[in-house]
């Protein structure tokens, strides 16, 4: 997972789109965390 995110970031950096890449990657991470939290809440 981390490897893939790094690969995506490198791709963005090469294209000179670091800001956009960081934004997208951070969104993916946040979405994932939110899903985990929601699933934990749903179980309790």
mmCIF file of the N, C-alpha and C atoms, coordinates in Angstrom:
data_MODEL
# 
_entry.id   MODEL 
# 
loop_
_atom_site.group_PDB 
_atom_site.id 
_atom_site.type_symbol 
_atom_site.label_atom_id 
_atom_site.label_alt_id 
_atom_site.label_comp_id 
_atom_site.label_asym_id 
_atom_site.label_entity_id 
_atom_site.label_seq_id 
_atom_site.pdbx_PDB_ins_code 
_atom_site.Cartn_x 
_atom_site.Cartn_y 
_atom_site.Cartn_z 
_atom_site.occupancy 
_atom_site.B_iso_or_equiv 
_atom_site.pdbx_formal_charge 
_atom_site.auth_seq_id 
_atom_site.auth_comp_id 
_atom_site.auth_asym_id 
_atom_site.auth_atom_id 
_atom_site.pdbx_PDB_model_num 
ATOM 1   N N  . UNK A 1 1  ? 0.835   -1.201 0.000   1.00 0.00 ? 1  UNK A N  1 
ATOM 2   C CA . UNK A 1 1  ? 0.000   0.000  0.000   1.00 0.00 ? 1  UNK A CA 1 
ATOM 3   C C  . UNK A 1 1  ? 0.874   1.258  0.000   1.00 0.00 ? 1  UNK A C  1 
ATOM 4   N N  . UNK A 1 2  ? 1.789   1.323  0.986   1.00 0.00 ? 2  UNK A N  1 
ATOM 5   C CA . UNK A 1 2  ? 2.672   2.491  1.067   1.00 0.00 ? 2  UNK A CA 1 
ATOM 6   C C  . UNK A 1 2  ? 3.518   2.620  -0.194  1.00 0.00 ? 2  UNK A C  1 
ATOM 7   N N  . UNK A 1 3  ? 3.967   1.480  -0.708  1.00 0.00 ? 3  UNK A N  1 
ATOM 8   C CA . UNK A 1 3  ? 4.804   1.475  -1.904  1.00 0.00 ? 3  UNK A CA 1 
ATOM 9   C C  . UNK A 1 3  ? 4.047   2.098  -3.069  1.00 0.00 ? 3  UNK A C  1 
ATOM 10  N N  . UNK A 1 4  ? 2.763   1.746  -3.182  1.00 0.00 ? 4  UNK A N  1 
ATOM 11  C CA . UNK A 1 4  ? 1.958   2.255  -4.285  1.00 0.00 ? 4  UNK A CA 1 
ATOM 12  C C  . UNK A 1 4  ? 1.775   3.766  -4.156  1.00 0.00 ? 4  UNK A C  1 
ATOM 13  N N  . UNK A 1 5  ? 1.517   4.229  -2.939  1.00 0.00 ? 5  UNK A N  1 
ATOM 14  C CA . UNK A 1 5  ? 1.357   5.667  -2.722  1.00 0.00 ? 5  UNK A CA 1 
ATOM 15  C C  . UNK A 1 5  ? 2.636   6.407  -3.091  1.00 0.00 ? 5  UNK A C  1 
ATOM 16  N N  . UNK A 1 6  ? 3.775   5.840  -2.692  1.00 0.00 ? 6  UNK A N  1 
ATOM 17  C CA . UNK A 1 6  ? 5.069   6.451  -3.025  1.00 0.00 ? 6  UNK A CA 1 
ATOM 18  C C  . UNK A 1 6  ? 5.245   6.519  -4.532  1.00 0.00 ? 6  UNK A C  1 
ATOM 19  N N  . UNK A 1 7  ? 4.888   5.448  -5.205  1.00 0.00 ? 7  UNK A N  1 
ATOM 20  C CA . UNK A 1 7  ? 5.015   5.384  -6.659  1.00 0.00 ? 7  UNK A CA 1 
ATOM 21  C C  . UNK A 1 7  ? 4.150   6.469  -7.301  1.00 0.00 ? 7  UNK A C  1 
ATOM 22  N N  . UNK A 1 8  ? 2.912   6.609  -6.803  1.00 0.00 ? 8  UNK A N  1 
ATOM 23  C CA . UNK A 1 8  ? 2.014   7.639  -7.330  1.00 0.00 ? 8  UNK A CA 1 
ATOM 24  C C  . UNK A 1 8  ? 2.592   9.029  -7.109  1.00 0.00 ? 8  UNK A C  1 
ATOM 25  N N  . UNK A 1 9  ? 3.139   9.253  -5.918  1.00 0.00 ? 9  UNK A N  1 
ATOM 26  C CA . UNK A 1 9  ? 3.737   10.561 -5.611  1.00 0.00 ? 9  UNK A CA 1 
ATOM 27  C C  . UNK A 1 9  ? 4.892   10.857 -6.552  1.00 0.00 ? 9  UNK A C  1 
ATOM 28  N N  . UNK A 1 10 ? 5.748   9.868  -6.777  1.00 0.00 ? 10 UNK A N  1 
ATOM 29  C CA . UNK A 1 10 ? 6.895   10.057 -7.668  1.00 0.00 ? 10 UNK A CA 1 
ATOM 30  C C  . UNK A 1 10 ? 6.438   10.426 -9.072  1.00 0.00 ? 10 UNK A C  1 
ATOM 31  N N  . UNK A 1 11 ? 5.348   9.797  -9.505  1.00 0.00 ? 11 UNK A N  1 
ATOM 32  C CA . UNK A 1 11 ? 4.802   10.080 -10.825 1.00 0.00 ? 11 UNK A CA 1 
ATOM 33  C C  . UNK A 1 11 ? 4.373   11.549 -10.901 1.00 0.00 ? 11 UNK A C  1 
ATOM 34  N N  . UNK A 1 12 ? 3.704   12.019 -9.849  1.00 0.00 ? 12 UNK A N  1 
ATOM 35  C CA . UNK A 1 12 ? 3.259   13.410 -9.827  1.00 0.00 ? 12 UNK A CA 1 
ATOM 36  C C  . UNK A 1 12 ? 4.443   14.368 -9.801  1.00 0.00 ? 12 UNK A C  1 
ATOM 37  N N  . UNK A 1 13 ? 5.462   14.029 -9.015  1.00 0.00 ? 13 UNK A N  1 
ATOM 38  C CA . UNK A 1 13 ? 6.646   14.883 -8.899  1.00 0.00 ? 13 UNK A CA 1 
ATOM 39  C C  . UNK A 1 13 ? 7.306   15.036 -10.264 1.00 0.00 ? 13 UNK A C  1 
ATOM 40  N N  . UNK A 1 14 ? 7.417   13.934 -10.998 1.00 0.00 ? 14 UNK A N  1 
ATOM 41  C CA . UNK A 1 14 ? 8.026   13.973 -12.328 1.00 0.00 ? 14 UNK A CA 1 
ATOM 42  C C  . UNK A 1 14 ? 7.252   14.901 -13.253 1.00 0.00 ? 14 UNK A C  1 
ATOM 43  N N  . UNK A 1 15 ? 5.938   14.937 -13.082 1.00 0.00 ? 15 UNK A N  1 
ATOM 44  C CA . UNK A 1 15 ? 5.105   15.781 -13.938 1.00 0.00 ? 15 UNK A CA 1 
ATOM 45  C C  . UNK A 1 15 ? 4.993   17.201 -13.398 1.00 0.00 ? 15 UNK A C  1 
ATOM 46  N N  . UNK A 1 16 ? 5.711   17.482 -12.305 1.00 0.00 ? 16 UNK A N  1 
ATOM 47  C CA . UNK A 1 16 ? 5.673   18.820 -11.732 1.00 0.00 ? 16 UNK A CA 1 
ATOM 48  C C  . UNK A 1 16 ? 4.352   19.140 -11.061 1.00 0.00 ? 16 UNK A C  1 
ATOM 49  N N  . UNK A 1 17 ? 3.689   18.102 -10.578 1.00 0.00 ? 17 UNK A N  1 
ATOM 50  C CA . UNK A 1 17 ? 2.385   18.310 -9.942  1.00 0.00 ? 17 UNK A CA 1 
ATOM 51  C C  . UNK A 1 17 ? 2.428   17.841 -8.498  1.00 0.00 ? 17 UNK A C  1 
ATOM 52  N N  . UNK A 1 18 ? 3.456   18.264 -7.772  1.00 0.00 ? 18 UNK A N  1 
ATOM 53  C CA . UNK A 1 18 ? 3.631   17.793 -6.399  1.00 0.00 ? 18 UNK A CA 1 
ATOM 54  C C  . UNK A 1 18 ? 2.433   18.139 -5.520  1.00 0.00 ? 18 UNK A C  1 
ATOM 55  N N  . UNK A 1 19 ? 1.982   19.395 -5.595  1.00 0.00 ? 19 UNK A N  1 
ATOM 56  C CA . UNK A 1 19 ? 0.848   19.827 -4.764  1.00 0.00 ? 19 UNK A CA 1 
ATOM 57  C C  . UNK A 1 19 ? -0.361  18.926 -5.005  1.00 0.00 ? 19 UNK A C  1 
ATOM 58  N N  . UNK A 1 20 ? -0.682  18.746 -6.270  1.00 0.00 ? 20 UNK A N  1 
ATOM 59  C CA . UNK A 1 20 ? -1.838  17.934 -6.647  1.00 0.00 ? 20 UNK A CA 1 
ATOM 60  C C  . UNK A 1 20 ? -1.664  16.492 -6.171  1.00 0.00 ? 20 UNK A C  1 
ATOM 61  N N  . UNK A 1 21 ? -0.459  15.980 -6.316  1.00 0.00 ? 21 UNK A N  1 
ATOM 62  C CA . UNK A 1 21 ? -0.180  14.609 -5.898  1.00 0.00 ? 21 UNK A CA 1 
ATOM 63  C C  . UNK A 1 21 ? -0.342  14.428 -4.407  1.00 0.00 ? 21 UNK A C  1 
ATOM 64  N N  . UNK A 1 22 ? 0.224   15.350 -3.637  1.00 0.00 ? 22 UNK A N  1 
ATOM 65  C CA . UNK A 1 22 ? 0.105   15.275 -2.178  1.00 0.00 ? 22 UNK A CA 1 
ATOM 66  C C  . UNK A 1 22 ? -1.354  15.361 -1.771  1.00 0.00 ? 22 UNK A C  1 
ATOM 67  N N  . UNK A 1 23 ? -2.089  16.240 -2.428  1.00 0.00 ? 23 UNK A N  1 
ATOM 68  C CA . UNK A 1 23 ? -3.508  16.427 -2.123  1.00 0.00 ? 23 UNK A CA 1 
ATOM 69  C C  . UNK A 1 23 ? -4.276  15.129 -2.352  1.00 0.00 ? 23 UNK A C  1 
ATOM 70  N N  . UNK A 1 24 ? -4.054  14.514 -3.508  1.00 0.00 ? 24 UNK A N  1 
ATOM 71  C CA . UNK A 1 24 ? -4.754  13.266 -3.842  1.00 0.00 ? 24 UNK A CA 1 
ATOM 72  C C  . UNK A 1 24 ? -4.381  12.155 -2.878  1.00 0.00 ? 24 UNK A C  1 
ATOM 73  N N  . UNK A 1 25 ? -3.088  12.007 -2.618  1.00 0.00 ? 25 UNK A N  1 
ATOM 74  C CA . UNK A 1 25 ? -2.624  10.935 -1.741  1.00 0.00 ? 25 UNK A CA 1 
ATOM 75  C C  . UNK A 1 25 ? -3.160  11.127 -0.327  1.00 0.00 ? 25 UNK A C  1 
ATOM 76  N N  . UNK A 1 26 ? -3.124  12.376 0.157   1.00 0.00 ? 26 UNK A N  1 
ATOM 77  C CA . UNK A 1 26 ? -3.616  12.622 1.515   1.00 0.00 ? 26 UNK A CA 1 
ATOM 78  C C  . UNK A 1 26 ? -5.113  12.354 1.594   1.00 0.00 ? 26 UNK A C  1 
ATOM 79  N N  . UNK A 1 27 ? -5.825  12.631 0.508   1.00 0.00 ? 27 UNK A N  1 
ATOM 80  C CA . UNK A 1 27 ? -7.257  12.337 0.484   1.00 0.00 ? 27 UNK A CA 1 
ATOM 81  C C  . UNK A 1 27 ? -7.501  10.840 0.561   1.00 0.00 ? 27 UNK A C  1 
ATOM 82  N N  . UNK A 1 28 ? -6.704  10.077 -0.178  1.00 0.00 ? 28 UNK A N  1 
ATOM 83  C CA . UNK A 1 28 ? -6.848  8.621  -0.159  1.00 0.00 ? 28 UNK A CA 1 
ATOM 84  C C  . UNK A 1 28 ? -6.621  8.091  1.243   1.00 0.00 ? 28 UNK A C  1 
ATOM 85  N N  . UNK A 1 29 ? -5.576  8.603  1.898   1.00 0.00 ? 29 UNK A N  1 
ATOM 86  C CA . UNK A 1 29 ? -5.255  8.141  3.246   1.00 0.00 ? 29 UNK A CA 1 
ATOM 87  C C  . UNK A 1 29 ? -6.391  8.500  4.199   1.00 0.00 ? 29 UNK A C  1 
ATOM 88  N N  . UNK A 1 30 ? -6.897  9.736  4.087   1.00 0.00 ? 30 UNK A N  1 
ATOM 89  C CA . UNK A 1 30 ? -7.959  10.171 4.991   1.00 0.00 ? 30 UNK A CA 1 
ATOM 90  C C  . UNK A 1 30 ? -9.227  9.343  4.773   1.00 0.00 ? 30 UNK A C  1 
ATOM 91  N N  . UNK A 1 31 ? -9.571  9.106  3.514   1.00 0.00 ? 31 UNK A N  1 
ATOM 92  C CA . UNK A 1 31 ? -10.751 8.295  3.213   1.00 0.00 ? 31 UNK A CA 1 
ATOM 93  C C  . UNK A 1 31 ? -10.618 6.925  3.842   1.00 0.00 ? 31 UNK A C  1 
ATOM 94  N N  . UNK A 1 32 ? -9.435  6.343  3.737   1.00 0.00 ? 32 UNK A N  1 
ATOM 95  C CA . UNK A 1 32 ? -9.191  5.012  4.283   1.00 0.00 ? 32 UNK A CA 1 
ATOM 96  C C  . UNK A 1 32 ? -9.366  5.024  5.799   1.00 0.00 ? 32 UNK A C  1 
ATOM 97  N N  . UNK A 1 33 ? -8.792  6.046  6.461   1.00 0.00 ? 33 UNK A N  1 
ATOM 98  C CA . UNK A 1 33 ? -8.919  6.160  7.917   1.00 0.00 ? 33 UNK A CA 1 
ATOM 99  C C  . UNK A 1 33 ? -10.373 6.317  8.319   1.00 0.00 ? 33 UNK A C  1 
ATOM 100 N N  . UNK A 1 34 ? -11.116 7.143  7.577   1.00 0.00 ? 34 UNK A N  1 
ATOM 101 C CA . UNK A 1 34 ? -12.529 7.359  7.890   1.00 0.00 ? 34 UNK A CA 1 
ATOM 102 C C  . UNK A 1 34 ? -13.305 6.060  7.751   1.00 0.00 ? 34 UNK A C  1 
ATOM 103 N N  . UNK A 1 35 ? -13.022 5.288  6.727   1.00 0.00 ? 35 UNK A N  1 
ATOM 104 C CA . UNK A 1 35 ? -13.710 4.010  6.532   1.00 0.00 ? 35 UNK A CA 1 
ATOM 105 C C  . UNK A 1 35 ? -13.436 3.073  7.697   1.00 0.00 ? 35 UNK A C  1 
ATOM 106 N N  . UNK A 1 36 ? -12.173 3.036  8.144   1.00 0.00 ? 36 UNK A N  1 
ATOM 107 C CA . UNK A 1 36 ? -11.800 2.172  9.265   1.00 0.00 ? 36 UNK A CA 1 
ATOM 108 C C  . UNK A 1 36 ? -12.552 2.605  10.520  1.00 0.00 ? 36 UNK A C  1 
ATOM 109 N N  . UNK A 1 37 ? -12.575 3.917  10.785  1.00 0.00 ? 37 UNK A N  1 
ATOM 110 C CA . UNK A 1 37 ? -13.265 4.434  11.970  1.00 0.00 ? 37 UNK A CA 1 
ATOM 111 C C  . UNK A 1 37 ? -14.753 4.113  11.885  1.00 0.00 ? 37 UNK A C  1 
ATOM 112 N N  . UNK A 1 38 ? -15.348 4.339  10.725  1.00 0.00 ? 38 UNK A N  1 
ATOM 113 C CA . UNK A 1 38 ? -16.774 4.061  10.556  1.00 0.00 ? 38 UNK A CA 1 
ATOM 114 C C  . UNK A 1 38 ? -17.086 2.588  10.775  1.00 0.00 ? 38 UNK A C  1 
ATOM 115 N N  . UNK A 1 39 ? -16.237 1.715  10.256  1.00 0.00 ? 39 UNK A N  1 
ATOM 116 C CA . UNK A 1 39 ? -16.486 0.281  10.416  1.00 0.00 ? 39 UNK A CA 1 
ATOM 117 C C  . UNK A 1 39 ? -16.330 -0.136 11.874  1.00 0.00 ? 39 UNK A C  1 
ATOM 118 N N  . UNK A 1 40 ? -15.395 0.509  12.598  1.00 0.00 ? 40 UNK A N  1 
ATOM 119 C CA . UNK A 1 40 ? -15.225 0.207  14.020  1.00 0.00 ? 40 UNK A CA 1 
ATOM 120 C C  . UNK A 1 40 ? -16.453 0.661  14.804  1.00 0.00 ? 40 UNK A C  1 
ATOM 121 N N  . UNK A 1 41 ? -16.967 1.840  14.466  1.00 0.00 ? 41 UNK A N  1 
ATOM 122 C CA . UNK A 1 41 ? -18.160 2.359  15.137  1.00 0.00 ? 41 UNK A CA 1 
ATOM 123 C C  . UNK A 1 41 ? -19.361 1.466  14.849  1.00 0.00 ? 41 UNK A C  1 
ATOM 124 N N  . UNK A 1 42 ? -19.456 1.012  13.619  1.00 0.00 ? 42 UNK A N  1 
ATOM 125 C CA . UNK A 1 42 ? -20.583 0.170  13.225  1.00 0.00 ? 42 UNK A CA 1 
ATOM 126 C C  . UNK A 1 42 ? -20.588 -1.150 13.992  1.00 0.00 ? 42 UNK A C  1 
ATOM 127 N N  . UNK A 1 43 ? -19.399 -1.654 14.304  1.00 0.00 ? 43 UNK A N  1 
ATOM 128 C CA . UNK A 1 43 ? -19.299 -2.935 15.013  1.00 0.00 ? 43 UNK A CA 1 
ATOM 129 C C  . UNK A 1 43 ? -19.667 -2.812 16.487  1.00 0.00 ? 43 UNK A C  1 
ATOM 130 N N  . UNK A 1 44 ? -19.344 -1.667 17.093  1.00 0.00 ? 44 UNK A N  1 
ATOM 131 C CA . UNK A 1 44 ? -19.572 -1.522 18.538  1.00 0.00 ? 44 UNK A CA 1 
ATOM 132 C C  . UNK A 1 44 ? -21.044 -1.362 18.894  1.00 0.00 ? 44 UNK A C  1 
# 
